[in-house]
Amino acid sequence: MINESAPTSHSRRDDHDFDPQVPETFDTAHTQFRELRNRCPVARSQEFGGFWAMLGYPELLEVITDISRFTTTKQNAIPSFAFTGVRPPLLLDPPEHMAYRRIINQFFTPPKMRAIEPKVRRCSTELLEPLVHKGKVDVALEYSQKLPAHVFAEFFNLSVELSSDIKRISGTYVDAIQVLDHDTVRRLSRELYDVAQAIIDDRTSGCYSPDEDLTAALLVGTHDGEPLPPPMILGCVRQLIVTGMVAPSVFIGNMFVHLGRDSELQSFLRANPDKIPSAVEEFLRLYNPYRGMARTARDTTTVGGQEILKDDPIALVYTAANRDPRVFERPDEFILDRSNIKDHISFGRGTHSCPGAPLARIMLTVTLEEALSRAEFLLTDSPGMAMWAEWGTRSVPLEFIGL
């Protein structure tokens, strides 16, 4: 039950309910968030200059859907690290963001996803088959952290080498954010801008159709009858080439950990592959990697009975909200085919919901289909974990046993 007699806002503002930088195991963060969510679904931390954390489902949903009270233009992540310009669409509010979002959405339609699925499957099998033969592997290092680069090479019409470079730079960039190394963050962000500009320059040759290439589509896009500004196109491409690299890298290993510890579920899904998409949805609910995406209060307001002042940063802890017992029965258990599984908010909701969700679902489903059809697998040691702002695995020692 939620404690209805939470402290007043005056005492809560100085509270330090949790330290986001405490080292974690695969299970400890959810244990901590469960205790915090029951006590204060709107929690407070004094780290990173002080911020609120939406741990409760209705509280988080209120913040991400009420764009009249909460903006993404000032700070879209905690800790703040956007030092180098506006990156649409995430750093824009409606209606400006729709000029970019409308173009992006056209590349995640069902026909385009059906066309890319065989390519995703090929990428998956090419990476998985050597690991199955090898036996003992780190599936996070050798698969989860490589697959996004291969898939994005297909999606963005890039070479695997360039896409892998983007993945490498992005990984180091995230590591620097996590330890507040601002000089490295700035340097690597500039590198990513240089990569984005090189992609844009290549597309100006006219060799890519705007119907088949997202960057080319942005270059011919318009807003209010005018071409999209070049600096904003650059920021958008810079945003796109990085955003989808990180989450799959930490999330895919989470599924392997769960299945590596649950041989019964693994056997069931192997015998019933039609249930794999449903299993993916429950894994998304249980192990969502996002907890540092952010909004900022436009004016002083109240959420969940807690006063939040104008310009206060607010972390959206999907990782905790998706296990709120007010919404999900037996929230810490894996339950296949939950009646309300569509209520999970692993890809956000509303204005800034993740446009790449269809492609992510393909990557996750194909991964399980291909892995389960080839081998049994066991977790052989404790996973290594990412740090805030992500939640998920960075190392997953696994043993594949061929069928």
Phi, psi and omega per residue, in radians:
M1 nan 2.530 3.093
I2 -1.388 2.353 3.113
N3 -1.280 1.958 -3.111
E4 -1.365 -0.218 -3.101
S5 -1.811 0.912 3.134
A6 -1.128 2.695 3.118
P7 -1.032 2.772 3.132
T8 -1.199 2.810 -3.078
S9 -1.091 -0.537 -3.091
H10 -1.151 -0.707 3.117
S11 -1.386 -0.536 -3.082
R12 -1.195 -0.552 -3.053
R13 -1.089 -0.509 3.134
D14 -1.620 0.005 -3.122
D15 -1.244 2.752 3.042
H16 -2.300 1.474 -3.027
D17 -1.257 -0.508 -3.113
F18 -2.784 2.732 3.085
D19 -1.873 1.954 -3.072
P20 -1.219 -0.151 -3.076
Q21 -1.810 0.160 3.097
V22 -1.189 2.323 3.084
P23 -1.028 2.533 -3.036
E24 -2.238 2.750 2.888
T25 -1.794 -3.073 -3.107
F26 -1.113 -0.441 -3.030
D27 -1.916 -0.338 -2.949
T28 -1.216 -0.613 -3.107
A29 -1.101 -0.740 -3.128
H30 -1.192 -0.582 3.059
T31 -1.122 -0.772 3.130
Q32 -1.146 -0.766 -3.124
F33 -1.148 -0.591 3.102
R34 -1.089 -0.785 3.129
E35 -1.145 -0.755 -3.129
L36 -1.164 -0.750 -3.103
R37 -1.087 -0.677 3.118
N38 -1.170 -0.576 -3.078
R39 -1.576 -0.693 -3.092
C40 -2.662 1.543 -3.137
P41 -1.055 -0.366 2.934
V42 -1.915 1.700 -3.023
A43 -1.663 2.892 -3.096
R44 -2.226 2.376 2.998
S45 -2.255 2.519 3.118
Q46 -1.645 -0.031 3.089
E47 -1.263 2.847 3.100
F48 0.955 0.573 3.126
G49 1.495 0.046 3.141
G50 1.633 2.248 3.118
F51 -2.767 2.799 3.015
W52 -1.647 2.624 3.118
A53 -2.220 2.062 3.099
M54 -1.432 1.815 -3.126
L55 -1.708 -0.463 -3.136
G56 -1.495 2.551 -3.097
Y57 -1.088 -0.953 -3.099
P58 -1.133 -0.570 3.129
E59 -1.167 -0.776 3.136
L60 -1.155 -0.751 -3.135
L61 -1.059 -0.668 3.108
E62 -1.060 -0.730 -3.089
V63 -1.230 -0.738 -3.051
I64 -1.375 -0.292 -3.103
T65 -1.786 -0.306 -3.101
D66 -1.701 1.452 -3.080
I67 -1.271 -0.211 3.086
S68 -1.290 -0.389 -3.111
R69 -1.908 -0.376 -3.043
F70 -2.339 2.317 -3.054
T71 -2.040 2.694 3.050
T72 -1.833 0.019 -3.030
T73 -1.362 -0.384 -3.050
K74 -1.636 -0.699 -3.105
Q75 -2.764 2.001 -3.083
N76 -1.858 0.155 3.069
A77 -2.726 2.672 3.046
I78 -2.170 2.112 0.044
P79 -1.264 2.744 3.137
S80 -1.215 2.342 -3.126
F81 -2.528 0.127 -3.133
A82 -1.474 1.516 -3.086
F83 -1.688 -0.145 -2.862
T84 -2.238 0.901 2.979
G85 1.771 2.970 -3.111
V86 -1.433 2.340 3.141
R87 -2.131 1.689 3.123
P88 -1.219 2.764 -0.065
P89 -1.526 -0.151 -2.978
L90 -1.135 -0.539 -3.107
L91 -1.646 0.289 3.068
L92 -2.158 2.567 3.014
D93 -1.724 2.884 3.027
P94 -1.081 2.597 0.047
P95 -1.578 -0.112 -3.029
E96 -1.034 -0.656 -3.038
H97 -1.166 -0.395 -3.064
M98 -1.195 -0.407 3.088
A99 -1.033 -0.592 -3.129
Y100 -1.631 -0.719 -3.095
R101 -1.119 -0.631 -3.136
R102 -1.071 -0.709 3.113
I103 -1.207 -0.787 -3.123
I104 -1.058 -0.757 -3.097
N105 -1.015 -0.539 -3.110
Q106 -1.127 -0.301 -3.101
F107 -1.721 0.092 3.095
F108 -2.163 0.464 3.125
T109 -1.288 2.776 3.107
P110 -0.931 -0.776 3.104
P111 -1.043 -0.711 3.141
K112 -1.214 -0.595 3.110
M113 -1.231 -0.646 3.067
R114 -1.117 -0.615 -3.125
A115 -1.238 -0.577 -3.067
I116 -1.543 -0.296 -3.065
E117 -0.994 -0.786 3.109
P118 -1.045 -0.572 3.123
K119 -1.223 -0.696 3.078
V120 -1.089 -0.725 -3.136
R121 -1.120 -0.705 3.098
R122 -1.096 -0.772 3.101
C123 -1.032 -0.759 -3.108
S124 -1.104 -0.844 -3.081
T125 -1.180 -0.632 3.130
E126 -1.114 -0.567 3.120
L127 -1.465 -0.617 -3.043
L128 -1.348 -0.722 -2.995
E129 -0.994 -0.775 3.095
P130 -1.099 -0.556 -3.127
L131 -1.243 -0.669 3.100
V132 -1.087 -0.745 3.115
H133 -1.184 -0.590 -3.134
K134 -1.198 -0.651 3.100
G135 1.631 -1.472 -3.121
K136 -1.569 2.100 -3.033
V137 -2.489 2.942 2.866
D138 -1.833 1.726 -2.985
V139 -1.203 -0.404 3.066
A140 -1.251 -0.839 -3.095
L141 -1.232 -0.699 -2.984
E142 -1.670 -0.156 3.114
Y143 -2.328 -1.038 -3.024
S144 -1.024 -0.655 -3.089
Q145 -1.504 -0.076 3.114
K146 -1.844 -0.630 -3.053
L147 -0.979 -0.783 -3.113
P148 -0.992 -0.670 3.141
A149 -1.135 -0.696 3.135
H150 -1.181 -0.719 3.137
V151 -1.194 -0.720 -3.120
F152 -1.217 -0.480 3.025
A153 -1.054 -0.713 3.101
E154 -1.204 -0.780 -3.043
F155 -1.199 -0.716 -3.058
F156 -1.689 0.088 -3.121
N157 1.019 0.873 3.115
L158 -2.021 2.827 2.979
S159 -1.264 2.664 3.082
V160 -1.066 -0.592 -3.135
E161 -1.115 -0.811 3.139
L162 -1.157 -0.773 3.139
S163 -1.075 -0.664 3.105
S164 -1.178 -0.616 3.051
D165 -1.103 -0.752 3.102
I166 -1.051 -0.755 3.136
K167 -1.096 -0.753 -3.137
R168 -1.111 -0.832 3.140
I169 -1.110 -0.737 -3.131
S170 -1.079 -0.717 3.129
G171 -1.092 -0.774 3.118
T172 -1.173 -0.637 3.089
Y173 -1.043 -0.826 3.117
V174 -1.120 -0.706 3.099
D175 -1.030 -0.715 -3.134
A176 -1.181 -0.655 3.076
I177 -1.045 -0.759 -3.050
Q178 -1.128 -0.497 3.132
V179 -1.842 0.231 3.077
L180 1.023 0.632 3.083
D181 -1.527 1.444 -2.987
H182 -1.149 -0.581 3.132
D183 -1.110 -0.764 3.121
T184 -1.183 -0.679 3.097
V185 -1.016 -0.810 -3.140
R186 -1.101 -0.790 -3.108
R187 -1.091 -0.806 -3.109
L188 -1.246 -0.575 3.068
S189 -1.090 -0.715 3.090
R190 -1.103 -0.675 3.080
E191 -1.055 -0.749 3.141
L192 -1.159 -0.633 3.042
Y193 -1.110 -0.688 3.113
D194 -1.100 -0.713 3.101
V195 -1.102 -0.789 3.137
A196 -1.061 -0.729 3.138
Q197 -1.136 -0.656 3.109
A198 -1.120 -0.678 3.088
I199 -1.109 -0.785 3.127
I200 -1.073 -0.795 -3.134
D201 -1.042 -0.685 3.134
D202 -1.131 -0.630 -3.098
R203 -1.300 -0.357 3.136
T204 -1.212 -0.176 3.100
S205 -1.192 -0.298 -3.129
G206 1.440 0.163 -3.116
C207 -1.412 -0.123 -3.101
Y208 -2.074 2.319 3.128
S209 -1.354 2.368 3.060
P210 -1.065 -0.302 3.084
D211 -1.392 -0.322 -3.039
E212 -2.085 -0.132 -3.076
D213 -2.347 2.155 -3.044
L214 -1.142 -0.726 3.129
T215 -1.116 -0.751 3.099
A216 -1.075 -0.631 3.124
A217 -1.160 -0.672 3.092
L218 -1.119 -0.630 -3.098
L219 -1.186 -0.442 3.110
V220 -1.830 0.068 -3.137
G221 -1.261 2.714 3.139
T222 -2.346 2.804 3.034
H223 -2.487 2.147 -3.071
D224 0.969 0.652 3.074
G225 1.415 -0.009 -3.126
E226 -1.970 2.583 3.072
P227 -1.041 2.619 3.068
L228 -1.131 2.401 -3.101
P229 -1.093 2.341 -3.138
P230 -0.909 -0.746 3.121
P231 -1.089 -0.553 -3.140
M232 -1.335 -0.616 3.034
I233 -1.092 -0.759 3.103
L234 -1.034 -0.810 3.130
G235 -1.093 -0.642 -3.132
C236 -1.183 -0.815 3.115
V237 -1.099 -0.719 3.086
R238 -1.021 -0.727 3.104
Q239 -1.121 -0.795 -3.012
L240 -1.188 -0.664 -3.055
I241 -1.296 -0.232 -3.125
V242 -1.842 -0.696 -2.949
T243 -0.941 -0.806 -3.056
G244 -1.446 -0.008 -3.117
M245 -1.431 -0.609 -2.937
V246 -1.436 -0.901 -3.022
A247 -1.022 -0.840 3.117
P248 -1.081 -0.555 -3.112
S249 -1.106 -0.656 3.140
V250 -1.588 -0.396 -3.057
F251 -1.457 -0.700 -3.058
I252 -1.005 -0.704 3.100
G253 -1.078 -0.522 3.121
N254 -1.070 -0.716 3.127
M255 -1.128 -0.704 3.121
F256 -1.148 -0.637 3.092
V257 -1.096 -0.872 -3.105
H258 -1.040 -0.862 -3.114
L259 -1.214 -0.558 3.091
G260 -1.185 -0.316 3.090
R261 -1.810 -0.012 -3.079
D262 -2.372 1.437 -3.081
S263 -1.153 -0.511 3.138
E264 -1.156 -0.808 3.094
L265 -1.123 -0.701 3.122
Q266 -1.020 -0.802 3.138
S267 -1.137 -0.683 -3.141
F268 -1.094 -0.815 -3.114
L269 -1.198 -0.571 3.093
R270 -1.140 -0.650 3.140
A271 -1.429 -0.329 -3.096
N272 -2.303 1.187 -3.066
P273 -1.076 -0.353 3.101
D274 -1.160 -0.265 3.120
K275 -1.566 -0.081 -3.093
I276 -1.079 -0.768 3.090
P277 -1.010 -0.665 3.098
S278 -1.159 -0.682 3.101
A279 -1.104 -0.689 3.114
V280 -1.029 -0.734 3.135
E281 -1.094 -0.697 3.129
E282 -1.242 -0.616 3.036
F283 -1.110 -0.693 3.095
L284 -1.061 -0.713 3.111
R285 -1.148 -0.815 -3.050
L286 -1.236 -0.657 -2.910
Y287 -2.191 0.567 -3.126
N288 -0.970 2.340 -3.051
P289 -1.502 -0.103 -3.021
Y290 -1.626 2.201 3.003
R291 -2.552 0.027 -3.113
G292 -2.049 -0.012 3.015
M293 -1.049 2.643 -2.953
A294 -2.484 2.795 2.953
R295 -2.323 2.939 3.106
T296 -2.252 2.394 3.128
A297 -1.218 2.223 3.119
R298 -1.231 -0.679 3.123
D299 -2.488 2.942 3.082
T300 -1.078 2.293 -3.041
T301 -2.617 -3.074 3.135
T302 -2.325 2.348 3.050
V303 -2.313 2.210 3.130
G304 1.018 0.576 -3.125
G305 1.391 0.006 -3.108
Q306 -1.832 2.196 3.069
E307 -1.248 2.321 3.084
I308 -2.170 2.204 -3.032
L309 -1.451 2.748 3.050
K310 -0.892 2.321 3.108
D311 1.316 0.118 3.043
D312 -1.214 2.291 3.038
P313 -1.374 2.568 -3.042
I314 -2.343 2.092 3.066
A315 -1.454 2.406 3.116
L316 -1.751 1.717 -3.007
V317 -1.617 1.347 3.102
Y318 -0.970 -0.622 -3.135
T319 -0.915 -0.659 -3.137
A320 -1.558 -0.727 -3.049
A321 -1.096 -0.578 -3.117
N322 -1.243 -0.086 3.074
R323 -2.032 0.400 -3.133
D324 -1.275 2.106 -3.107
P325 -1.177 -0.252 3.055
R326 -1.202 -0.299 -3.097
V327 -2.047 -0.713 -3.048
F328 -2.037 2.082 3.094
E329 -1.148 2.439 -3.112
R330 0.784 1.088 -2.899
P331 -1.177 -0.395 -3.104
D332 -1.579 0.024 3.142
E333 -1.762 2.595 2.990
F334 -1.403 2.030 3.122
I335 -2.213 1.951 -3.109
L336 -1.236 2.470 3.094
D337 1.035 0.819 3.008
R338 -0.984 2.472 -3.112
S339 -1.139 -0.488 -3.118
N340 -2.040 0.532 -3.080
I341 -1.051 -0.476 3.141
K342 -1.194 -0.148 3.111
D343 -1.406 -0.190 -3.138
H344 -1.105 2.638 -3.051
I345 -2.067 0.728 -3.095
S346 -1.197 -0.397 3.095
F347 -1.942 0.384 -3.127
G348 1.364 -2.938 -3.117
R349 -2.764 2.532 3.029
G350 1.411 -2.502 -2.958
T351 -0.905 -0.808 -3.033
H352 -1.927 0.509 3.025
S353 -1.055 2.657 -3.005
C354 -1.191 2.052 3.132
P355 -1.204 -0.436 -3.095
G356 -1.485 0.145 -3.113
A357 -0.957 -0.742 3.138
P358 -1.053 -0.693 3.123
L359 -1.228 -0.678 3.093
A360 -1.045 -0.775 3.139
R361 -1.071 -0.668 3.089
I362 -1.098 -0.817 3.141
M363 -1.004 -0.769 -3.070
L364 -1.246 -0.760 -3.130
T365 -1.147 -0.813 3.129
V366 -1.063 -0.714 3.122
T367 -0.984 -0.858 -3.126
L368 -1.195 -0.705 3.124
E369 -1.027 -0.824 -3.072
E370 -1.269 -0.691 -3.140
A371 -1.187 -0.813 -3.093
L372 -1.183 -0.512 -3.134
S373 -1.339 -0.249 -3.063
R374 -1.837 -0.492 -2.979
A375 -2.844 2.779 2.802
E376 -1.515 2.726 3.109
F377 -2.549 2.545 -3.093
L378 -2.206 2.438 3.015
L379 -1.312 2.192 -3.030
T380 -1.833 -0.187 3.128
D381 -2.809 3.057 -3.112
S382 -1.227 2.402 3.093
P383 -1.186 2.619 2.945
G384 -1.597 2.461 -2.967
M385 -1.949 2.581 2.981
A386 -1.237 2.901 3.088
M387 -1.831 2.861 2.974
W388 -0.866 2.310 0.463
A389 -1.673 -0.149 3.057
E390 -1.566 2.862 2.883
W391 -2.277 2.245 3.118
G392 2.698 -3.000 -2.975
T393 -1.608 2.535 2.975
R394 -2.032 -0.259 3.116
S395 -2.567 2.247 3.130
V396 -2.379 1.605 3.094
P397 -1.181 2.142 -2.992
L398 -2.435 2.617 2.992
E399 -2.085 2.115 3.039
F400 -1.529 2.352 3.074
I401 -2.122 1.840 -3.037
G402 -1.007 2.518 -3.122
L403 -1.320 nan nan
